[in-house]
């Protein structure tokens, strides 16, 4: 595996996690 591909994969995972966290926060705020 090339280092570049691995870095892209890692940053993609991080971005997805951040997106999921934001959506979860929105859901909990909507429930209030």
mmCIF file as Biopython writes it, N, C-alpha, C and O atoms, coordinates in Angstrom:
data_model
#
loop_
_atom_site.group_PDB
_atom_site.id
_atom_site.type_symbol
_atom_site.label_atom_id
_atom_site.label_alt_id
_atom_site.label_comp_id
_atom_site.label_asym_id
_atom_site.label_entity_id
_atom_site.label_seq_id
_atom_site.pdbx_PDB_ins_code
_atom_site.Cartn_x
_atom_site.Cartn_y
_atom_site.Cartn_z
_atom_site.occupancy
_atom_site.B_iso_or_equiv
_atom_site.auth_seq_id
_atom_site.auth_asym_id
_atom_site.pdbx_PDB_model_num
ATOM 1   N N  . UNK A ? 1  ? 0.841   -1.208 0.000  1.0 0.0 1  A 1 
ATOM 2   C CA . UNK A ? 1  ? 0.000   0.000  0.000  1.0 0.0 1  A 1 
ATOM 3   C C  . UNK A ? 1  ? 0.871   1.250  0.000  1.0 0.0 1  A 1 
ATOM 4   O O  . UNK A ? 1  ? 1.836   1.350  0.757  1.0 0.0 1  A 1 
ATOM 5   N N  . UNK A ? 2  ? 0.523   2.181  -0.841 1.0 0.0 2  A 1 
ATOM 6   C CA . UNK A ? 2  ? 1.289   3.428  -0.865 1.0 0.0 2  A 1 
ATOM 7   C C  . UNK A ? 2  ? 0.924   4.312  0.315  1.0 0.0 2  A 1 
ATOM 8   O O  . UNK A ? 2  ? -0.205  4.277  0.802  1.0 0.0 2  A 1 
ATOM 9   N N  . UNK A ? 3  ? 1.873   5.093  0.764  1.0 0.0 3  A 1 
ATOM 10  C CA . UNK A ? 3  ? 1.617   5.965  1.916  1.0 0.0 3  A 1 
ATOM 11  C C  . UNK A ? 3  ? 0.520   6.976  1.610  1.0 0.0 3  A 1 
ATOM 12  O O  . UNK A ? 3  ? -0.289  7.304  2.477  1.0 0.0 3  A 1 
ATOM 13  N N  . UNK A ? 4  ? 0.498   7.467  0.371  1.0 0.0 4  A 1 
ATOM 14  C CA . UNK A ? 4  ? -0.489  8.486  0.010  1.0 0.0 4  A 1 
ATOM 15  C C  . UNK A ? 4  ? -1.901  7.914  0.123  1.0 0.0 4  A 1 
ATOM 16  O O  . UNK A ? 4  ? -2.791  8.551  0.687  1.0 0.0 4  A 1 
ATOM 17  N N  . UNK A ? 5  ? -2.101  6.714  -0.414 1.0 0.0 5  A 1 
ATOM 18  C CA . UNK A ? 5  ? -3.435  6.110  -0.368 1.0 0.0 5  A 1 
ATOM 19  C C  . UNK A ? 5  ? -3.878  5.929  1.082  1.0 0.0 5  A 1 
ATOM 20  O O  . UNK A ? 5  ? -5.038  6.153  1.428  1.0 0.0 5  A 1 
ATOM 21  N N  . UNK A ? 6  ? -2.927  5.520  1.919  1.0 0.0 6  A 1 
ATOM 22  C CA . UNK A ? 6  ? -3.260  5.292  3.324  1.0 0.0 6  A 1 
ATOM 23  C C  . UNK A ? 6  ? -3.662  6.602  3.998  1.0 0.0 6  A 1 
ATOM 24  O O  . UNK A ? 6  ? -4.607  6.637  4.786  1.0 0.0 6  A 1 
ATOM 25  N N  . UNK A ? 7  ? -2.943  7.672  3.686  1.0 0.0 7  A 1 
ATOM 26  C CA . UNK A ? 7  ? -3.275  8.979  4.269  1.0 0.0 7  A 1 
ATOM 27  C C  . UNK A ? 7  ? -4.669  9.419  3.820  1.0 0.0 7  A 1 
ATOM 28  O O  . UNK A ? 7  ? -5.457  9.930  4.616  1.0 0.0 7  A 1 
ATOM 29  N N  . UNK A ? 8  ? -4.960  9.213  2.529  1.0 0.0 8  A 1 
ATOM 30  C CA . UNK A ? 8  ? -6.289  9.585  2.027  1.0 0.0 8  A 1 
ATOM 31  C C  . UNK A ? 8  ? -7.362  8.803  2.763  1.0 0.0 8  A 1 
ATOM 32  O O  . UNK A ? 8  ? -8.391  9.348  3.161  1.0 0.0 8  A 1 
ATOM 33  N N  . UNK A ? 9  ? -7.096  7.495  2.936  1.0 0.0 9  A 1 
ATOM 34  C CA . UNK A ? 9  ? -8.067  6.639  3.620  1.0 0.0 9  A 1 
ATOM 35  C C  . UNK A ? 9  ? -8.289  7.127  5.046  1.0 0.0 9  A 1 
ATOM 36  O O  . UNK A ? 9  ? -9.425  7.189  5.518  1.0 0.0 9  A 1 
ATOM 37  N N  . UNK A ? 10 ? -7.202  7.472  5.727  1.0 0.0 10 A 1 
ATOM 38  C CA . UNK A ? 10 ? -7.314  7.933  7.115  1.0 0.0 10 A 1 
ATOM 39  C C  . UNK A ? 10 ? -8.106  9.238  7.188  1.0 0.0 10 A 1 
ATOM 40  O O  . UNK A ? 10 ? -8.989  9.381  8.033  1.0 0.0 10 A 1 
ATOM 41  N N  . UNK A ? 11 ? -7.794  10.190 6.304  1.0 0.0 11 A 1 
ATOM 42  C CA . UNK A ? 11 ? -8.500  11.479 6.347  1.0 0.0 11 A 1 
ATOM 43  C C  . UNK A ? 11 ? -9.974  11.293 5.995  1.0 0.0 11 A 1 
ATOM 44  O O  . UNK A ? 11 ? -10.838 11.989 6.529  1.0 0.0 11 A 1 
ATOM 45  N N  . UNK A ? 12 ? -10.256 10.352 5.095  1.0 0.0 12 A 1 
ATOM 46  C CA . UNK A ? 12 ? -11.662 10.077 4.746  1.0 0.0 12 A 1 
ATOM 47  C C  . UNK A ? 12 ? -12.393 9.547  5.967  1.0 0.0 12 A 1 
ATOM 48  O O  . UNK A ? 12 ? -13.508 9.974  6.267  1.0 0.0 12 A 1 
ATOM 49  N N  . UNK A ? 13 ? -11.765 8.620  6.668  1.0 0.0 13 A 1 
ATOM 50  C CA . UNK A ? 13 ? -12.389 8.056  7.874  1.0 0.0 13 A 1 
ATOM 51  C C  . UNK A ? 13 ? -12.658 9.159  8.886  1.0 0.0 13 A 1 
ATOM 52  O O  . UNK A ? 13 ? -13.732 9.219  9.483  1.0 0.0 13 A 1 
ATOM 53  N N  . UNK A ? 14 ? -11.663 10.041 9.075  1.0 0.0 14 A 1 
ATOM 54  C CA . UNK A ? 14 ? -11.807 11.119 10.059 1.0 0.0 14 A 1 
ATOM 55  C C  . UNK A ? 14 ? -12.964 12.030 9.670  1.0 0.0 14 A 1 
ATOM 56  O O  . UNK A ? 14 ? -13.782 12.400 10.512 1.0 0.0 14 A 1 
ATOM 57  N N  . UNK A ? 15 ? -13.029 12.390 8.389  1.0 0.0 15 A 1 
ATOM 58  C CA . UNK A ? 15 ? -14.089 13.288 7.919  1.0 0.0 15 A 1 
ATOM 59  C C  . UNK A ? 15 ? -15.451 12.639 8.141  1.0 0.0 15 A 1 
ATOM 60  O O  . UNK A ? 15 ? -16.400 13.297 8.567  1.0 0.0 15 A 1 
ATOM 61  N N  . UNK A ? 16 ? -15.540 11.334 7.846  1.0 0.0 16 A 1 
ATOM 62  C CA . UNK A ? 16 ? -16.821 10.636 8.015  1.0 0.0 16 A 1 
ATOM 63  C C  . UNK A ? 16 ? -17.225 10.635 9.485  1.0 0.0 16 A 1 
ATOM 64  O O  . UNK A ? 16 ? -18.396 10.818 9.815  1.0 0.0 16 A 1 
ATOM 65  N N  . UNK A ? 17 ? -16.247 10.427 10.365 1.0 0.0 17 A 1 
ATOM 66  C CA . UNK A ? 17 ? -16.554 10.391 11.801 1.0 0.0 17 A 1 
ATOM 67  C C  . UNK A ? 17 ? -17.062 11.749 12.258 1.0 0.0 17 A 1 
ATOM 68  O O  . UNK A ? 17 ? -18.036 11.836 13.005 1.0 0.0 17 A 1 
ATOM 69  N N  . UNK A ? 18 ? -16.406 12.799 11.810 1.0 0.0 18 A 1 
ATOM 70  C CA . UNK A ? 18 ? -16.823 14.148 12.202 1.0 0.0 18 A 1 
ATOM 71  C C  . UNK A ? 18 ? -18.251 14.404 11.718 1.0 0.0 18 A 1 
ATOM 72  O O  . UNK A ? 18 ? -19.077 14.970 12.434 1.0 0.0 18 A 1 
ATOM 73  N N  . UNK A ? 19 ? -18.518 13.970 10.476 1.0 0.0 19 A 1 
ATOM 74  C CA . UNK A ? 19 ? -19.861 14.177 9.908  1.0 0.0 19 A 1 
ATOM 75  C C  . UNK A ? 19 ? -20.902 13.442 10.743 1.0 0.0 19 A 1 
ATOM 76  O O  . UNK A ? 19 ? -21.966 13.984 11.044 1.0 0.0 19 A 1 
ATOM 77  N N  . UNK A ? 20 ? -20.585 12.201 11.116 1.0 0.0 20 A 1 
ATOM 78  C CA . UNK A ? 20 ? -21.532 11.413 11.912 1.0 0.0 20 A 1 
ATOM 79  C C  . UNK A ? 20 ? -21.761 12.071 13.267 1.0 0.0 20 A 1 
ATOM 80  O O  . UNK A ? 20 ? -22.891 12.135 13.749 1.0 0.0 20 A 1 
ATOM 81  N N  . UNK A ? 21 ? -20.677 12.562 13.882 1.0 0.0 21 A 1 
ATOM 82  C CA . UNK A ? 21 ? -20.814 13.205 15.185 1.0 0.0 21 A 1 
ATOM 83  C C  . UNK A ? 21 ? -21.706 14.437 15.082 1.0 0.0 21 A 1 
ATOM 84  O O  . UNK A ? 21 ? -22.542 14.680 15.951 1.0 0.0 21 A 1 
ATOM 85  N N  . UNK A ? 22 ? -21.524 15.211 14.015 1.0 0.0 22 A 1 
ATOM 86  C CA . UNK A ? 22 ? -22.339 16.416 13.841 1.0 0.0 22 A 1 
ATOM 87  C C  . UNK A ? 22 ? -23.808 16.038 13.696 1.0 0.0 22 A 1 
ATOM 88  O O  . UNK A ? 22 ? -24.681 16.668 14.293 1.0 0.0 22 A 1 
ATOM 89  N N  . UNK A ? 23 ? -24.076 14.999 12.895 1.0 0.0 23 A 1 
ATOM 90  C CA . UNK A ? 23 ? -25.467 14.598 12.682 1.0 0.0 23 A 1 
ATOM 91  C C  . UNK A ? 23 ? -26.084 14.069 13.969 1.0 0.0 23 A 1 
ATOM 92  O O  . UNK A ? 23 ? -27.260 14.312 14.240 1.0 0.0 23 A 1 
ATOM 93  N N  . UNK A ? 24 ? -25.305 13.355 14.756 1.0 0.0 24 A 1 
ATOM 94  C CA . UNK A ? 24 ? -25.826 12.840 16.022 1.0 0.0 24 A 1 
ATOM 95  C C  . UNK A ? 24 ? -26.151 14.002 16.963 1.0 0.0 24 A 1 
ATOM 96  O O  . UNK A ? 24 ? -27.168 13.981 17.655 1.0 0.0 24 A 1 
ATOM 97  N N  . UNK A ? 25 ? -25.282 15.011 16.984 1.0 0.0 25 A 1 
ATOM 98  C CA . UNK A ? 25 ? -25.529 16.173 17.841 1.0 0.0 25 A 1 
ATOM 99  C C  . UNK A ? 25 ? -26.818 16.862 17.415 1.0 0.0 25 A 1 
ATOM 100 O O  . UNK A ? 25 ? -27.621 17.268 18.254 1.0 0.0 25 A 1 
ATOM 101 N N  . UNK A ? 26 ? -27.008 16.990 16.105 1.0 0.0 26 A 1 
ATOM 102 C CA . UNK A ? 26 ? -28.213 17.644 15.593 1.0 0.0 26 A 1 
ATOM 103 C C  . UNK A ? 26 ? -29.448 16.880 16.053 1.0 0.0 26 A 1 
ATOM 104 O O  . UNK A ? 26 ? -30.441 17.480 16.466 1.0 0.0 26 A 1 
ATOM 105 N N  . UNK A ? 27 ? -29.379 15.556 15.979 1.0 0.0 27 A 1 
ATOM 106 C CA . UNK A ? 27 ? -30.529 14.730 16.364 1.0 0.0 27 A 1 
ATOM 107 C C  . UNK A ? 27 ? -30.869 14.937 17.835 1.0 0.0 27 A 1 
ATOM 108 O O  . UNK A ? 27 ? -32.038 15.094 18.189 1.0 0.0 27 A 1 
ATOM 109 N N  . UNK A ? 28 ? -29.855 14.937 18.690 1.0 0.0 28 A 1 
ATOM 110 C CA . UNK A ? 28 ? -30.130 15.094 20.121 1.0 0.0 28 A 1 
ATOM 111 C C  . UNK A ? 28 ? -30.686 16.485 20.396 1.0 0.0 28 A 1 
ATOM 112 O O  . UNK A ? 28 ? -31.528 16.647 21.280 1.0 0.0 28 A 1 
ATOM 113 N N  . UNK A ? 29 ? -30.231 17.491 19.654 1.0 0.0 29 A 1 
ATOM 114 C CA . UNK A ? 29 ? -30.754 18.843 19.866 1.0 0.0 29 A 1 
ATOM 115 C C  . UNK A ? 29 ? -32.195 18.947 19.376 1.0 0.0 29 A 1 
ATOM 116 O O  . UNK A ? 29 ? -33.004 19.669 19.959 1.0 0.0 29 A 1 
ATOM 117 N N  . UNK A ? 30 ? -32.511 18.227 18.309 1.0 0.0 30 A 1 
ATOM 118 C CA . UNK A ? 30 ? -33.878 18.271 17.781 1.0 0.0 30 A 1 
ATOM 119 C C  . UNK A ? 30 ? -34.860 17.630 18.761 1.0 0.0 30 A 1 
ATOM 120 O O  . UNK A ? 30 ? -36.025 18.020 18.834 1.0 0.0 30 A 1 
ATOM 121 N N  . UNK A ? 31 ? -34.378 16.651 19.505 1.0 0.0 31 A 1 
ATOM 122 C CA . UNK A ? 31 ? -35.272 15.943 20.430 1.0 0.0 31 A 1 
ATOM 123 C C  . UNK A ? 31 ? -35.678 16.823 21.608 1.0 0.0 31 A 1 
ATOM 124 O O  . UNK A ? 31 ? -36.715 16.585 22.228 1.0 0.0 31 A 1 
ATOM 125 N N  . UNK A ? 32 ? -34.872 17.840 21.924 1.0 0.0 32 A 1 
ATOM 126 C CA . UNK A ? 32 ? -35.180 18.692 23.079 1.0 0.0 32 A 1 
ATOM 127 C C  . UNK A ? 32 ? -36.492 19.449 22.869 1.0 0.0 32 A 1 
ATOM 128 O O  . UNK A ? 32 ? -36.910 20.214 23.738 1.0 0.0 32 A 1 
#
